[in-house]
């Protein structure tokens, strides 16, 4: 049985770590704030004071952190994972970071004999809780084979996309589509309401056709109930789109629609709405249209 470490117990990380533990894997956890650590220790996990301390005790060490600099600090910084790196250790990153950074960190750890998998996830807090995440994996197949039993406790779709960085490229592509769907949904709901139709009934009418998607199946009901709590925070969506744009510039890729979506989510953050769900991008269109989405009864 693999002994697993998990660093980063945020909205999704805590649920992922809990599912790993529920599947029977001995778990060592570390987090900057201690509330989530204490919660998981109460359920049977062990606590470690530093990333290096986690790495020294486990076979596989996961990170799930907000942004590229956070991951770099946990890997390379004082008391970082690299301080306890050894041949045979596997590092798995569930964070969403720049593909170039994933490749660089994999190379640095590889010099110490560590195998690395960039394995960002999609499915939001619901998928993390239910163990139904989509996991996009870059890195060596031998590492994936060893970690697969842990992945199966976390998600229902595990795809080996390619070598180091390929998982992060897939996640960036995922975020292009996710942002586009959230923006389109916000537009269509305000369009329907201001043009004189019940948005709830419009959603019901189009869900069975070509517009059907996960976003339209899941998010409108939350919005109609006045619920804009995350899910997936808008400032994280904005951060991910910045990764998309940085990577697009690096490779000379034209992304006109994603560029606009990045501006819209950036505007949300500037409006102080970054802690709300990414579906709350509808607030931009409410402000522009001078209406607020009606919280209507089921019709």
C-alpha positions as CSV (number, residue, x, y, z in Angstrom):
1,X,0.0,0.0,0.0
2,X,1.4,3.3,-1.1
3,X,1.9,5.9,1.6
4,X,0.6,9.3,0.3
5,X,1.4,12.9,1.2
6,X,-0.9,15.8,0.3
7,X,0.1,19.4,0.5
8,X,-2.6,22.1,-0.1
9,X,-5.9,21.5,1.6
10,X,-8.1,24.2,0.0
11,X,-11.6,23.9,-1.4
12,X,-10.7,20.9,-3.6
13,X,-7.5,19.6,-2.0
14,X,-9.1,18.7,1.3
15,X,-11.8,16.7,-0.4
16,X,-9.3,14.9,-2.6
17,X,-7.1,14.1,0.4
18,X,-10.1,12.8,2.3
19,X,-11.0,10.5,-0.6
20,X,-7.5,9.1,-0.8
21,X,-7.6,8.4,2.9
22,X,-11.1,6.8,2.6
23,X,-9.6,4.4,0.0
24,X,-7.3,3.1,2.6
25,X,-4.0,4.9,1.8
26,X,-2.0,6.1,4.8
27,X,-2.0,9.9,4.5
28,X,0.4,12.6,5.7
29,X,-0.9,16.2,5.2
30,X,0.5,19.7,5.3
31,X,-1.2,23.1,4.8
32,X,-0.4,26.7,5.4
33,X,-3.5,27.2,7.6
34,X,-4.0,24.5,10.2
35,X,-7.8,24.1,10.3
36,X,-8.0,21.7,7.4
37,X,-5.0,19.8,8.8
38,X,-6.6,19.3,12.2
39,X,-9.9,18.2,10.5
40,X,-8.1,15.5,8.5
41,X,-5.9,14.4,11.5
42,X,-9.2,13.9,13.4
43,X,-10.2,11.5,10.6
44,X,-7.0,9.5,10.7
45,X,-4.3,11.4,8.8
46,X,-0.9,12.4,10.1
47,X,0.4,15.9,10.1
48,X,3.8,17.2,8.9
49,X,5.3,20.6,9.6
50,X,7.0,21.2,6.2
51,X,6.9,19.9,2.7
52,X,10.2,18.2,3.2
53,X,8.9,16.4,6.2
54,X,6.0,15.1,4.2
55,X,8.3,14.0,1.4
56,X,10.6,12.2,3.8
57,X,7.7,9.9,5.0
58,X,5.8,9.0,1.8
59,X,6.0,7.1,-1.5
60,X,3.9,9.6,-3.4
61,X,3.5,13.3,-2.6
62,X,0.7,15.5,-4.1
63,X,0.6,19.2,-4.3
64,X,-2.6,21.3,-4.9
65,X,-1.7,25.0,-4.7
66,X,-3.1,28.2,-6.1
67,X,-0.5,29.3,-8.7
68,X,2.9,28.6,-10.3
69,X,5.0,30.5,-7.7
70,X,3.3,28.6,-4.8
71,X,4.2,25.3,-6.4
72,X,7.8,26.4,-7.1
73,X,8.2,27.5,-3.5
74,X,6.9,24.2,-2.1
75,X,9.2,22.2,-4.4
76,X,12.4,24.3,-4.4
77,X,12.1,26.7,-1.4
78,X,13.3,26.4,2.2
79,X,12.2,23.0,3.6
80,X,10.8,22.2,0.2
81,X,10.2,18.8,-1.2
82,X,13.5,18.8,-3.0
83,X,15.3,18.7,0.4
84,X,13.9,15.2,0.9
85,X,14.0,14.2,-2.7
86,X,15.2,10.7,-3.4
87,X,15.1,8.0,-6.1
88,X,11.8,6.4,-6.3
89,X,9.7,9.2,-4.8
90,X,6.8,10.3,-7.1
91,X,5.6,13.9,-7.1
92,X,2.1,14.6,-8.4
93,X,0.9,18.1,-9.0
94,X,-2.9,18.6,-8.9
95,X,-2.4,22.4,-9.2
96,X,-3.0,24.3,-12.4
97,X,0.3,26.0,-13.4
98,X,2.2,27.0,-16.5
99,X,3.2,24.0,-18.7
100,X,6.8,25.4,-18.9
101,X,7.0,25.4,-15.1
102,X,5.7,21.8,-14.9
103,X,8.4,20.7,-17.3
104,X,11.2,22.6,-15.4
105,X,10.2,21.3,-12.0
106,X,10.0,17.7,-13.4
107,X,13.5,18.1,-14.8
108,X,15.0,19.5,-11.6
109,X,13.4,16.7,-9.5
110,X,14.4,14.2,-12.1
111,X,18.1,14.9,-11.3
112,X,17.4,13.6,-7.8
113,X,15.7,10.4,-9.2
114,X,12.1,11.7,-8.5
115,X,9.4,10.9,-11.1
116,X,6.9,13.7,-11.7
117,X,3.4,13.8,-13.0
118,X,1.6,17.0,-13.7
119,X,-2.0,16.0,-13.1
120,X,-4.4,18.9,-12.9
121,X,-8.0,18.1,-12.3
122,X,-11.4,19.3,-13.4
123,X,-14.9,18.9,-11.9
124,X,-15.0,21.6,-9.2
125,X,-15.8,21.1,-5.5
126,X,-18.6,18.7,-6.4
127,X,-16.3,16.4,-8.3
128,X,-13.6,16.6,-5.6
129,X,-16.1,15.6,-2.9
130,X,-17.7,12.8,-5.0
131,X,-14.4,11.4,-6.3
132,X,-15.5,12.0,-9.9
133,X,-12.8,14.4,-11.1
134,X,-11.3,14.3,-14.6
135,X,-7.6,14.0,-14.2
136,X,-5.3,15.0,-17.1
137,X,-1.8,13.6,-16.7
138,X,1.6,14.5,-18.1
139,X,4.7,12.5,-17.3
140,X,6.2,9.0,-17.5
141,X,3.9,6.1,-17.9
142,X,5.7,4.1,-15.2
143,X,4.9,6.7,-12.6
144,X,1.3,6.8,-13.7
145,X,1.0,3.1,-13.4
146,X,2.2,3.2,-9.8
147,X,-0.1,6.1,-8.9
148,X,-3.2,4.9,-10.7
149,X,-4.8,3.3,-7.6
150,X,-4.6,6.6,-5.9
151,X,-6.0,8.4,-8.9
152,X,-9.0,6.0,-9.0
153,X,-9.9,7.2,-5.5
154,X,-10.0,10.8,-6.8
155,X,-11.6,10.7,-10.2
156,X,-13.5,8.7,-12.8
157,X,-11.6,9.8,-15.9
158,X,-7.8,9.5,-15.9
159,X,-6.2,10.3,-19.2
160,X,-2.4,10.1,-19.9
161,X,-2.0,13.0,-22.3
162,X,1.7,12.8,-22.9
163,X,5.1,13.7,-21.4
164,X,5.8,16.4,-18.7
165,X,3.7,19.5,-19.2
166,X,1.1,17.8,-21.3
167,X,-1.4,17.5,-18.4
168,X,-1.1,21.3,-17.9
169,X,-1.7,21.9,-21.6
170,X,-4.8,19.8,-21.4
171,X,-6.0,21.8,-18.3
172,X,-5.4,25.1,-20.0
173,X,-7.5,23.8,-23.0
174,X,-10.2,22.8,-20.5
175,X,-10.2,26.3,-19.0
176,X,-10.6,27.8,-22.4
177,X,-13.8,25.8,-22.9
178,X,-15.0,26.3,-19.3
179,X,-14.6,30.1,-19.4
180,X,-16.4,30.2,-22.8
181,X,-19.3,28.2,-21.4
182,X,-19.7,30.4,-18.3
183,X,-19.6,33.5,-20.4
184,X,-22.0,32.2,-23.0
185,X,-24.4,31.1,-20.2
186,X,-24.3,34.5,-18.6
187,X,-25.1,36.1,-21.9
188,X,-27.9,33.8,-22.8
189,X,-29.6,34.2,-19.4
190,X,-29.6,38.0,-19.5
191,X,-30.5,37.9,-23.2
192,X,-33.6,35.8,-22.5
193,X,-34.7,37.8,-19.5
194,X,-34.2,41.3,-21.1
195,X,-35.8,40.2,-24.4
196,X,-38.9,39.1,-22.5
197,X,-38.7,35.3,-21.9
198,X,-38.4,33.3,-18.7
199,X,-34.7,32.4,-18.5
200,X,-35.5,29.2,-16.6
201,X,-37.8,28.0,-19.3
202,X,-35.3,29.0,-22.0
203,X,-32.7,26.8,-20.3
204,X,-35.1,23.9,-20.2
205,X,-35.9,24.4,-23.9
206,X,-32.3,24.4,-25.1
207,X,-30.8,21.7,-22.8
208,X,-32.1,19.0,-25.1
209,X,-30.4,20.4,-28.2
210,X,-27.0,21.4,-29.4
211,X,-26.5,23.8,-26.5
212,X,-26.5,21.0,-24.0
213,X,-23.3,21.0,-21.8
214,X,-22.3,20.4,-18.2
215,X,-22.4,24.1,-17.4
216,X,-26.0,24.5,-18.6
217,X,-27.0,21.3,-16.8
218,X,-25.5,22.4,-13.4
219,X,-25.0,26.1,-13.0
220,X,-28.4,27.8,-13.9
221,X,-30.2,26.2,-11.0
222,X,-27.7,27.7,-8.6
223,X,-27.9,31.1,-10.2
224,X,-31.7,31.0,-10.1
225,X,-31.5,30.2,-6.4
226,X,-29.3,33.2,-5.8
227,X,-26.3,31.0,-5.1
228,X,-23.0,32.4,-6.4
229,X,-20.8,30.8,-3.8
230,X,-17.9,28.8,-5.3
231,X,-17.7,25.9,-6.9
232,X,-14.6,27.2,-8.6
233,X,-13.6,30.7,-7.6
234,X,-13.6,33.4,-10.3
235,X,-10.1,34.6,-9.3
236,X,-8.8,31.1,-10.0
237,X,-10.6,31.1,-13.4
238,X,-8.9,34.4,-14.1
239,X,-5.5,33.0,-13.0
240,X,-6.0,30.0,-15.2
241,X,-6.8,32.2,-18.2
242,X,-3.7,34.2,-17.6
243,X,-1.8,30.9,-17.9
244,X,-3.6,30.3,-21.2
245,X,-2.7,33.7,-22.5
246,X,1.0,33.4,-21.4
247,X,1.3,30.0,-23.1
248,X,-0.4,31.3,-26.2
249,X,2.1,34.2,-26.4
250,X,4.9,31.8,-25.9
251,X,3.9,29.7,-28.9
252,X,2.3,32.5,-31.1
253,X,-1.3,31.0,-30.8
254,X,-4.2,33.4,-31.7
255,X,-7.0,33.1,-29.1
256,X,-9.4,36.0,-29.7
257,X,-12.3,34.5,-27.8
258,X,-10.2,33.4,-24.8
259,X,-8.6,36.8,-24.7
260,X,-12.0,38.4,-24.2
261,X,-13.0,35.9,-21.6
262,X,-9.7,36.6,-19.7
263,X,-10.6,40.3,-19.7
264,X,-14.1,39.5,-18.4
265,X,-12.9,37.4,-15.5
266,X,-10.2,40.0,-14.8
267,X,-12.9,42.6,-14.6
268,X,-14.8,40.4,-12.1
269,X,-11.7,40.3,-9.8
270,X,-11.4,44.1,-10.2
271,X,-15.1,44.4,-9.1
272,X,-14.3,42.5,-5.9
273,X,-16.2,39.4,-7.1
274,X,-13.2,37.1,-7.3
275,X,-14.3,34.8,-4.4
276,X,-17.6,34.1,-6.2
277,X,-18.2,31.1,-8.4
278,X,-17.0,31.4,-12.0
279,X,-20.7,31.3,-13.1
280,X,-21.0,34.6,-11.4
281,X,-19.4,36.2,-14.5
282,X,-23.1,36.9,-15.3
283,X,-22.6,39.9,-13.0
284,X,-20.6,41.6,-15.8
285,X,-23.6,41.3,-18.1
286,X,-26.1,42.3,-15.5
287,X,-24.1,45.5,-15.0
288,X,-23.9,46.2,-18.7
289,X,-27.6,45.4,-19.3
290,X,-28.9,47.2,-16.2
291,X,-30.8,44.1,-15.0
292,X,-30.3,41.5,-12.3
293,X,-31.1,37.8,-13.1
294,X,-34.5,37.1,-11.7
295,X,-34.6,34.4,-9.1
296,X,-37.8,32.9,-10.5
297,X,-39.8,29.9,-9.3
298,X,-39.6,26.6,-11.2
299,X,-42.0,26.8,-14.1
